Amino acid sequence: MTELTEYLESLPAPERACVEHVYARARALVPEASDGVGYGMPALVLDGKPLLSVMVAKTHIGLYPFSPGALETVRDELAGFSLSKGTVRFSSDHPVPDDLLDRLVLARRAEIRAR
């Protein structure tokens, strides 16, 4: 069992489904990514670099693409979400739309592969 699997199993149902959905989309887009840790958080890892982490906080769910540059590719379309330099905050009631999530994941994959 990986840290990511253990983390997902620890989540309450509504948040777990939302977080699992994000990871499932990322895995479908980047099947070569594996469970790992990025900056101390359970994450998907690609070529030894963190691809994406999704963590439940007290008042939101945080999506961490580990890249301000990747986030910039969709920032203008994330109106209504709380954003910081490298985080998108959302909730199970107001998830990140799949098309934006997909583009963010693919931007991060391209960034990792370009290095």
Residue frames relative to the residue before (quaternion, step in Angstrom):
aa qw qx qy qz dx dy dz
M 1.0000 0.0000 0.0000 0.0000 0.00 0.00 0.00
T 0.3207 -0.7609 0.5367 0.1734 3.57 -0.90 0.96
E 0.6651 -0.4744 0.3799 0.4340 3.56 -1.28 0.20
L 0.6390 0.5243 -0.3300 0.4559 3.58 1.01 -0.75
T 0.6510 0.5056 -0.3120 0.4724 3.59 0.92 -0.85
E 0.6533 0.5072 -0.3074 0.4705 3.57 0.93 -0.88
Y 0.6432 0.5223 -0.3233 0.4571 3.56 0.97 -0.85
L 0.6671 0.5086 -0.3054 0.4506 3.59 0.84 -0.95
E 0.6639 0.5083 -0.3021 0.4578 3.58 0.97 -0.82
S 0.6547 0.5304 -0.3117 0.4392 3.60 1.15 -0.51
L 0.6039 0.6080 -0.3462 0.3819 3.60 1.22 -0.37
P 0.5088 -0.6131 0.4961 0.3452 3.58 -1.16 0.55
A 0.7366 -0.5051 0.2528 0.3721 3.56 -1.17 0.71
P 0.7206 0.4329 -0.3271 0.4318 3.68 0.51 -0.92
E 0.6834 0.4707 -0.2877 0.4782 3.58 0.92 -0.87
R 0.6179 0.5569 -0.3517 0.4295 3.58 0.98 -0.81
A 0.6597 0.5103 -0.3180 0.4508 3.59 0.85 -0.91
C 0.6636 0.5059 -0.3013 0.4614 3.57 0.95 -0.86
V 0.6761 0.4799 -0.2871 0.4798 3.59 0.89 -0.94
E 0.6496 0.5131 -0.3208 0.4602 3.60 0.93 -0.84
H 0.6082 0.5583 -0.3493 0.4432 3.58 1.06 -0.71
V 0.6524 0.5057 -0.3165 0.4674 3.59 0.92 -0.88
Y 0.6758 0.4795 -0.3005 0.4724 3.58 0.86 -0.91
A 0.6346 0.5332 -0.3409 0.4436 3.63 0.97 -0.77
R 0.6505 0.4956 -0.3223 0.4768 3.60 0.95 -0.80
A 0.6548 0.5079 -0.3184 0.4603 3.58 0.92 -0.86
R 0.6578 0.5049 -0.3117 0.4639 3.60 0.96 -0.82
A 0.6376 0.5238 -0.3305 0.4580 3.59 1.03 -0.73
L 0.6962 0.4654 -0.2616 0.4798 3.57 1.03 -0.80
V 0.7864 0.1533 -0.0467 0.5965 3.56 1.07 -0.80
P 0.0796 -0.8599 0.5025 0.0421 3.60 0.50 1.16
E 0.6302 0.5404 -0.3419 0.4403 3.58 1.17 -0.38
A 0.4927 0.6320 -0.4436 0.4012 3.61 1.25 -0.04
S 0.1816 -0.7872 0.5833 0.0839 3.54 -1.13 0.68
D 0.6058 -0.5315 0.4376 0.3988 3.53 -1.29 0.32
G 0.1964 0.7716 -0.5860 0.1507 3.53 -1.01 0.83
V 0.4910 -0.6142 0.5210 0.3320 3.50 -1.23 -0.61
G 0.0407 -0.7765 0.6286 0.0135 3.53 -1.07 0.83
Y 0.8374 -0.0787 0.0053 0.5408 3.56 -0.63 1.13
G 0.7312 -0.4489 0.2206 0.4639 3.55 0.99 0.91
M 0.6487 0.4961 -0.3184 0.4812 3.60 1.27 0.03
P 0.5297 -0.5704 0.4930 0.3886 3.60 -1.09 0.58
A 0.0803 0.8164 -0.5566 0.1315 3.56 -0.82 0.99
L 0.4328 -0.5799 0.5854 0.3657 3.48 -1.40 -0.05
V 0.1602 -0.7928 0.5865 0.0413 3.54 -0.97 0.93
L 0.0838 -0.7819 0.6175 0.0167 3.54 -1.04 0.88
D 0.8467 -0.0425 -0.0097 0.5303 3.57 -0.77 1.05
G 0.7183 -0.4642 0.2411 0.4587 3.56 1.02 0.84
K 0.6576 0.4640 -0.2984 0.5130 3.60 1.30 0.02
P 0.5034 -0.6471 0.4646 0.3345 3.61 -0.99 0.72
L 0.2970 -0.7671 0.5522 0.1360 3.54 -0.88 1.04
L 0.7910 -0.1608 0.2015 0.5548 3.55 0.77 -1.07
S 0.0133 -0.7569 0.6524 0.0346 3.53 -1.15 0.68
V 0.0880 -0.7581 0.6443 0.0497 3.54 -1.17 0.66
M 0.0282 0.8195 -0.5657 0.0872 3.55 -0.60 1.19
V 0.3845 -0.6979 0.5574 0.2332 3.55 -1.08 0.79
A 0.1238 -0.7624 0.6333 0.0499 3.55 -0.94 1.01
K 0.7529 -0.4068 0.2671 0.4431 3.56 -1.29 0.06
T 0.8313 0.1999 -0.0721 0.5136 3.60 0.85 -0.93
H 0.7952 0.1626 -0.0848 0.5780 3.62 1.23 0.02
I 0.3769 -0.6277 0.5995 0.3233 3.51 -1.40 -0.17
G 0.2306 -0.7928 0.5526 0.1140 3.56 -0.81 1.00
L 0.1732 -0.7472 0.6371 0.0765 3.52 -1.00 0.96
Y 0.0563 -0.8202 0.5681 -0.0365 3.56 -0.56 1.21
P 0.1406 -0.8139 0.5598 0.0660 3.61 -0.36 1.20
F 0.4128 -0.7451 0.4400 0.2844 3.60 1.30 0.14
S 0.7406 0.3381 -0.2071 0.5426 3.55 1.16 0.56
P 0.3391 -0.7257 0.5593 0.2134 3.59 -0.57 1.07
G 0.6253 0.5597 -0.3385 0.4256 3.60 1.03 -0.71
A 0.6581 0.4891 -0.3094 0.4817 3.58 0.93 -0.84
L 0.6440 0.5205 -0.3179 0.4618 3.57 1.00 -0.80
E 0.6106 0.5713 -0.3483 0.4236 3.58 1.04 -0.71
T 0.5990 0.5979 -0.3639 0.3888 3.60 1.09 -0.60
V 0.7889 0.2404 -0.1367 0.5487 3.60 1.19 -0.45
R 0.3502 0.7883 -0.4628 0.2044 3.59 1.27 -0.11
D 0.6824 0.5114 -0.3004 0.4272 3.59 0.83 -0.94
E 0.7017 0.4552 -0.2629 0.4809 3.59 1.18 -0.46
L 0.6154 0.5642 -0.3367 0.4354 3.57 1.29 0.04
A 0.1730 0.7820 -0.5696 0.1846 3.57 1.03 0.76
G 0.7510 0.3528 -0.2771 0.4845 3.56 -0.95 0.86
F 0.6669 0.4170 -0.3001 0.5397 3.57 1.29 -0.07
S 0.4377 -0.6489 0.5469 0.2970 3.54 -1.16 0.59
L 0.0482 -0.8161 0.5751 -0.0288 3.57 -0.74 1.10
S 0.0513 -0.7302 0.6745 0.0962 3.50 -1.32 0.39
K 0.8083 -0.3008 0.1830 0.4719 3.56 -1.28 -0.08
G 0.8389 0.0593 0.0020 0.5411 3.59 0.91 -0.84
T 0.6717 0.4786 -0.2806 0.4910 3.59 1.19 0.46
V 0.1333 -0.7177 0.6744 0.1110 3.51 -1.24 0.67
R 0.1658 -0.7805 0.5971 0.0820 3.57 -0.78 1.05
F 0.0809 0.7931 -0.5952 0.1012 3.54 -0.85 1.03
S 0.3146 -0.7270 0.5668 0.2265 3.57 -1.28 -0.10
S 0.6398 -0.5100 0.3883 0.4239 3.56 -1.25 0.21
D 0.6467 0.5054 -0.3143 0.4771 3.59 1.20 -0.46
H 0.7751 0.1745 -0.0822 0.6017 3.59 1.22 -0.50
P 0.0024 0.8450 -0.5339 0.0315 3.60 0.46 1.21
V 0.5895 -0.5239 0.4657 0.4014 3.53 -1.31 0.26
P 0.4873 -0.6688 0.4654 0.3141 3.63 -0.78 0.93
D 0.6053 -0.6156 0.3754 0.3372 3.55 -0.99 0.90
D 0.6592 0.5132 -0.3387 0.4328 3.61 0.88 -0.81
L 0.6558 0.4854 -0.3158 0.4843 3.60 1.03 -0.71
L 0.6236 0.5374 -0.3298 0.4621 3.55 1.01 -0.83
D 0.6556 0.5168 -0.3128 0.4531 3.57 0.90 -0.92
R 0.6775 0.4884 -0.2996 0.4612 3.59 0.87 -0.91
L 0.6300 0.5281 -0.3318 0.4628 3.58 1.04 -0.72
V 0.6580 0.5000 -0.3045 0.4736 3.58 0.92 -0.92
L 0.6828 0.4844 -0.2954 0.4603 3.60 0.88 -0.88
A 0.6132 0.5297 -0.3459 0.4730 3.59 1.10 -0.65
R 0.6621 0.4876 -0.3126 0.4756 3.59 0.96 -0.82
R 0.6215 0.5295 -0.3460 0.4622 3.61 1.00 -0.78
A 0.6594 0.5063 -0.3100 0.4613 3.60 0.89 -0.90
E 0.6384 0.5318 -0.3180 0.4566 3.55 1.01 -0.80
I 0.6588 0.4937 -0.3041 0.4793 3.58 0.95 -0.88
R 0.6949 0.4892 -0.2776 0.4479 3.56 0.86 -0.93
A 0.6334 0.5442 -0.3312 0.4393 3.59 1.13 -0.55
R 0.6163 0.5761 -0.3429 0.4132 3.60 1.20 -0.38
